[in-house]
Amino acid sequence: MKIILYGKKGHAHTVAFKNFLRMGGIPFEYKDIFKDEIAKKHTLELYSGQIKIPTLIIDDNIHLQPSSDEFNKIMENLMLKG
């Protein structure tokens, strides 16, 4: 399973999701869309030209701007615990 999180430094959901994944020892790749041009371009494509975060990509499944509850449900469904 490959997990990628697009976000930005200091963004509340980005920080919370990163902390959950780190504390659970869950491997993931983090991309700050304001430092990674490829991630920024992909974000613009996903959100019809707008910058929105966070974006959670798990294998081929893309979760656009998941709330904390949605994120927790996704992790629960994958049987991942932080």
Buried (B, 14 or more C-beta within 10 A) or exposed (E): EEBBBBBBEEBEBBBBBBEBBEEEEBEBEBBBBEEBEEBBEBBBEBBEEEEBBBBBBBEEEEBBEBEEEEBBEBBEEEEBEB
